[in-house]
Amino acid sequence: MISAQEFIARQDRLLAQCLPNSVCVIPAAGLVTRSRDTEYLFRQNSDFWYLTGFEEADAWLILSNHPRYGESYRAMVCLPKDKDAEIWQGRRLGAEAALSRFSLDEAFELSELGDALLESLQGQDHLYFALGENEEADAQVNSAVATLRNAPKEALAPKTITDVRPILHEMRVFKSACEVAMMKAAAEITARAHKRAMQYAKPGCFEYQLEAELHHEFAMAGARAPAYSTIVGSGENACILHYTENSSQIQDGDLVLIDAGAEFQGYAADITRTFPVNGKFTKPQREIYELVLKAQESVLAMLGPGITLTDAMTHSAEVITEGLVALGVLKGSVGENLDQKAWRQFYMHGLGHFLGLDVHDVGNYKLNGQDRLLKPGMVLTVEPGIYIASDSDVPEQYKGIGVRIEDDVVVTATGVDILTADVPKTVKDIEALIQPANKESKKENTKEGSKA
């Protein structure tokens, strides 16, 4: 768990980066209707969660560094205690309890939002707010600003409105020790789920059954929802990068690509593994798989402070190009194929992305027009892949093979720590994990057949 002190420290860091005489207004997420009178499972706005850890909808955080408050001002607006509403929709913390739980100077009920905004914005020189992100929140803030602008001169409105997200999102790029621990927990849950799915897999099962195995393991460990839509692509479905139908029956001889991650305490894991459903790679499957693995391991060895993701991406493309030329998938010399970026037809995506409260986490990959250097505390994915569609002009044995291998790493002072190392990824280890499960399944099927 992230401590209350860490949330307060984050608020202080945000205020310290704002101009003097400023107010920051951060709204929470609202409920989203799924069908008629039912809502989707609530998921808090990541920026609001980062600053508060508060799980309820329709709340607001107000922070200020104006000297009239002393060192700082913290207020929250939240839903009121309401016995009838809580019978139907669940317990609420309420303003009175929020005051002490979040070490606030003031707490208001949602019905008091208008007055709370007017009071906190009045006399401020600068307003920090994510204008354009939430239409309902925009309307509330714009209304307060307009009221102050149209009031007598003593009711001064903020002179500037600045997007708070660049400050917040740069803060979120660097994870604290507690955040890394949460992400490690998410990774461990996800690793168990991947191993469970790999052991369950057998020819004739359906992609959605593997999805169910993954989600069951997530939920049983306290990660009630995946961090993103789970991908289970078998056979040529693995060549569809964001395949989420998960409806096909898996055939003997298919490779299965699973890209799935748990969300735990708000933090995401993101793991991809590719494996043979029958427990044995064919020679062409193994050749493509080991090339992707070689690219990933080579990148992991080079990553660390001072490296850029562009450096790593270029290196992975070089390794994959060399391998594809050697296999005859790419024609011509390695240099020609690199110059023409011919590898792009089989490796269409980037090498990785930031990871945190969002699976594709916030933060700029360039600073002042230059690729940013990796620094300790950053967490990112490393996920090279090769996807060869069945209509590609390549040797027949490689058509329809899709492979991606993805791990989550935290940058340290000397390199990277792999958070997701618990999932097998060598050919030997994958086959050792899956083959016993396949043999046991065959025994059960034989027993059932003899009974019949």
N, C-alpha and C positions, 0 to 999 in steps of 0.2 A: 504493500500500500504506500502511496505517496503521503507524506506527513502533512499536517496542517501548516507547519512551519515552512515547508517547501513551497506550498501554494502562496503563502504570504510573501515569501522571498521573491517569487516570480512577479507578483504584483508590484513590489518595490522596484524591481529591475525595470519593469515596464515604465513606471512613473519617472524613474531616473533618466530615461532616454527621451522623455517628452520635454517640450519647452516649459519654462516657468509659467505659472498661472494657467495650467491646463487641466482639463477633465477628460477622462477616458470612459466611454460608454460601450459596454460589451453585452449584447443580448444573447440569451440561450436559444436553443432550437425550440420549435413548437411541435405539436403532434401533427402527424400527416395521416389523412384518411385513407384507409385501404379499400373499404367497400361499405357504403352507407354509414352505419353508426359504429364501425370498428376502425381502429387505427393500426398502423404498422407498429411493431415493437419500437419503443422510443430509443433514439440514439442521440446523445447530447452533441451539440456543436463543439467541434474539437478545440477551438480557441477558448470558449467558455470553460470547457472541462480543464484545459491546461491551467487556467488561472484560479479555478475554484474547486474542482472535483465534485461539483453539485450535480445531482442526477435528475433533477426535476425540469419539466418543460416550462416555457413562458416566464423564465426568470431574467433578471438584468443585473449586471455588475456595474457599479459606478465608482470610479477612482479619481482622485484629484491630488495635485501637489500644490494647490493654491495656499499661500501663507495664511489665509484666514482660518485654515483648518489646523495649523500647526505643521507637523512633519508631513502628514498625509491624511487622506479621507477615504474611507471604504464604506460603501453602502450596497445593499442588495434589495432588489424588488422581487417578490416571489408570490406564488399562489397562497391564498389564505387558508387557515384551518377551516374545514367545512365538513361537518359530520356526514351529511347526505352525499356530498360529492365523493368523500373518501370511502363510503360504502360501495359505490359503483366503480370508482377509478383507482383506489389505492390511497395509502397514507401520504400525507403532506407534512413537510417539516414546519411550515408556517414562519411568519416574520419574527416572532418572539424567540423561538428556538434558534433561528438562523443567526440572530444577533450574537449569541455566545459561541455557537459552533464555528462561525467563520471569522470571529474576532472583528466584528464590524463596529463602525461608529453609529450607524443607523440601519434600520431594516424597515421596509415598507411592504404593504400588501399590493397586489397587482392593481387594484382599483385606485391606488394612490400614485401610479406611475407618472401621470401627467404632471402632478405637483412636484414629485421627486426630481423629474427632469428639469423643470423650470428652476427649481431651487438650486440644483447643482450646476446648471449651465450659466446661470445669471452671474455676470461679473467676471467670467472667465475670458481670457484672451484667446485660448485655443481649445478646440474640440477635436479629440481623436475618436474616430468612428468608422466602421466598415460600410460606408455609403454604397448602396447598390447590391449588397449581398442578400438582404432580407427586406422585401417590400413593406411588410407590416412594420418592421422596426424603423425603416426609413421614414414612414409616414409619421410615426410617433416623434422621432427626433426632429424632423423638418417642421412639424407643428410647433414644438417647443421653441425652436430657433425663430420661427416666424413671429410667434407671440412676443418674444423678447425684442425682436427688431422693431416691432410696431408699438412697443410700450414706451412710456416716458423715458427720457435719457438715462435716468438712474438705473433702469433695468437693462443693462448692457448685454447684448448677445455676443457670443464668441466671434472674434474677428476672422478666424480661419477654421476650416474644417479639413483635417488631415486624415488620410487612410491609416488606421492603426495596424493594419495587417503586415506591412513590411517590417515593422519593429517586432511584432509578436512572432512572425514566421521565422525571422532570423534567430530569435531566441530559441524557437523549437527545433532548429537544426542540430543544436548541441544537447545531447542527453545527459542528465545527471546520473549518478550511480543508482539512485532509486528507479529511474526510468529504465536504465539498462537491465536492472533486476526484473522489472515487470515484463520487458521484452524477452528476456531469457525464459521467464515462466511461460509466456505465450509460445515461444519457440519449442519448449519441451512438450507442451500439450500438443502442438501441431506435429512434432516428430512422432509422438506415440500414435497419433491418428493416421499418419502416413504409413507407418509400419503395420498398423492394424488393417488398413485397406489393402496393402500389398499382400498380407497373409490371407486375407479373405478372397482375393481375386482368383478366379479360375475360369477356364474357357466356358462360355455359355452364360456367365453372369451378365448383369446389365450395368451400364455406367452409373445409373442412379443408385444401384445397390452399394457401390463403392462410396458414392457421395454420402449415403446414409451412414455408413460405417465411420466416415470422417466426422460427420456432424454429431453423431452419438458420442464419440470420444471427446469432442470439444465440450459438449454440454455437460457430460458427467464430470468434467474437470472444472466446471464453473465458467467456461467460456460459452455463453448462451448463443452467440451468433458468430458466424464466420466473419472475417475482416473484409471480405469481398466475395463476389459470386464464385462458387467453387467450379473449377474446370476439371472434368474427367473425360479425356478424349482418347478413344481407342482407335487403332488402325490409322486411316487417313484423317480421322477427326483431330488427331494430334497436330495436324498441319494448319488448323484453324486457331489462330493465336488466342482469341477470346471465346472459345467454344464453351457454351454453358448449357446447351440442350440436355446433355448427359442422359440421352435416351436410347442409345444403341446397345445391342447385344454384342458382347465382346467375343470375338472368334479366336479359336486356337491359332496360335502363331502371331497374334496381334501384340504390338507394343501398346502400353497404356501410359499416357501422360497425365499426371495429376498435379494441378497447381491449386493449392489450398492453404489457408492460414486461419488460425483462430484469432479472435480479438479478446484479450484478457485485460480487465481493468482499464479499458479504453485503448490499449496498445496492440498493434497488429504484428502478426508473424506472416511470413510469405515464403512458402517452400514449394519447389517443383521437383518431382522425381519422375523418371520414365523407366518402365520395367516391362519385361515380357510376361504376359498373363499366364503362360504355361511354365514359367520358371526357367526358361532357357533362351538366351539370345541366339538368333541365327547369325551366321558370319557377317552378312551385310549390316544387320542391326547393330551388332557389336562394333563394327568398324566405324559407323556413324556415331554411336554412343561414346566410344572411347575418344573420338576426336573432340566431341563437345566437352567431355570430362577433362581432356588435356588442356583445352582452352581455358576452362574454369580454374583448374588448379594452377596454371601458369599465371593467370591474373591474380588469384589469391596470394601467390607468392610475392607479387610486385606491389600490392596495395599497401598504403601507409601514408603518413604525413608527407606532404609535398608532392604527391601524385595527384593527377586529375582524372576524372572519369573519362575524359576524352583520350588521355594516354592509355588507359586500360582498355577502352573500347577499340582503339587502333590496334593494340597488341592482340586482343582476342580475334579481330578480323584477320590479322596476319597468320595466326596459328590455324584458324579454320580454313583460310585460303590455301595454305600449304597442304593441309590434309585433303581437301577436296580435289586439288590438282593431282595429288598422289593417287587418289582413288579413281580418277578419271571422270569425276562429276563435273569439274571445271576443265575446260580445254585451254591449251596455251600455257605460257609460263606463269609462275607465281607473280612476277613483277607486273606483267600485262594485266592480270586479273585484279591485282590490287589497284593499279592505276585506273582501271575501268569500274572499280567497285563491283565486280561481277558477283562477289559473295552476297551482295544485298538481295539477290533473288532467292537465297536460301536462309538468310539471317537478317530478317527485316526489322528487328526492333533494337533498342539500345541495350547496353550491357547491364544496366541496373538503375536504381532510383533510390532516393531517400525513403526511409521507413520510420514510422513512429505512431502518432495518434491516428494518422491516415496511412493507408497502405502505400499510396503514392504521396509521400509526405511533403509538406510545404518546404520552401526554401529555394533560393536561386542557385542555379548551376553555373552561372556566370556572375562575376562581380566587376563592375566598371568595364564591361565588354570582354573580360578575360575569363577563361575557364578557372573556376575556383579550385584552390588546392584543398585536398582532404586534410582534416585536422582531427585530433583526438576528440572523441565524444560524438562524432557523426555515426549514424547507423544507416546502412544501405544494403541493397540486394546485389548479388552477382549472379547473372542468369543468361549465359550464352545459350544459343540454340541453333539447330539446323532443321529445316522443314522442307521436304522435297515432295511436291505435289505429284500425283500420278500422271499428269500430262507434261511433266518436265522432260526436257531433252537431255536425259542422263541414262547411264546404264540401267537396264531393266531391274536389276536386283535392289536398287536403291529407291525406286519409286514408291511413294506412299509412306515413307518413314519420316516421323516427326519426333525430335528429341529436344528437351530442354532440361537443364539442371540448374537449380536455383537455391542459394543459401543466403542467410542474413548475417551480416558481419558488423561489428563495432570497431571503429578505428581507434587504435591505441597509440602510445608514444613510439612503439617499435614496429607496428604492422597492423594486423587485424586479428580480432578474436572471432571465431565462427560460432554464432549462437545456435546454429541448427545442425551441428555435426552429428547428432544422434541418429540421423536417418542414413542408412547405408546408401552408398552411391558408386562403389566399384562394382564391376561386373561380377566378380567373385562373391562379394558380400550380398548383393541383391539376389543372385541365384541361390545362395545358401539360405536366405530368409524365405524365399518363395517356394522352393522345391519341396521342403518337408510338408508345407501346408497343402500343396497340390497332391502329394502322395497320400496324405491323410484323407483328403477329399475323395480320391479314387477308391481308397479302401472302403469308405462309407458307402459310396455308390455301388461297389461290388457286393457289400453286405445286403443292401436294400434289394439289389437284383436277385440275389440268391433266395431271399425271403419270398419274393414274388413268385 
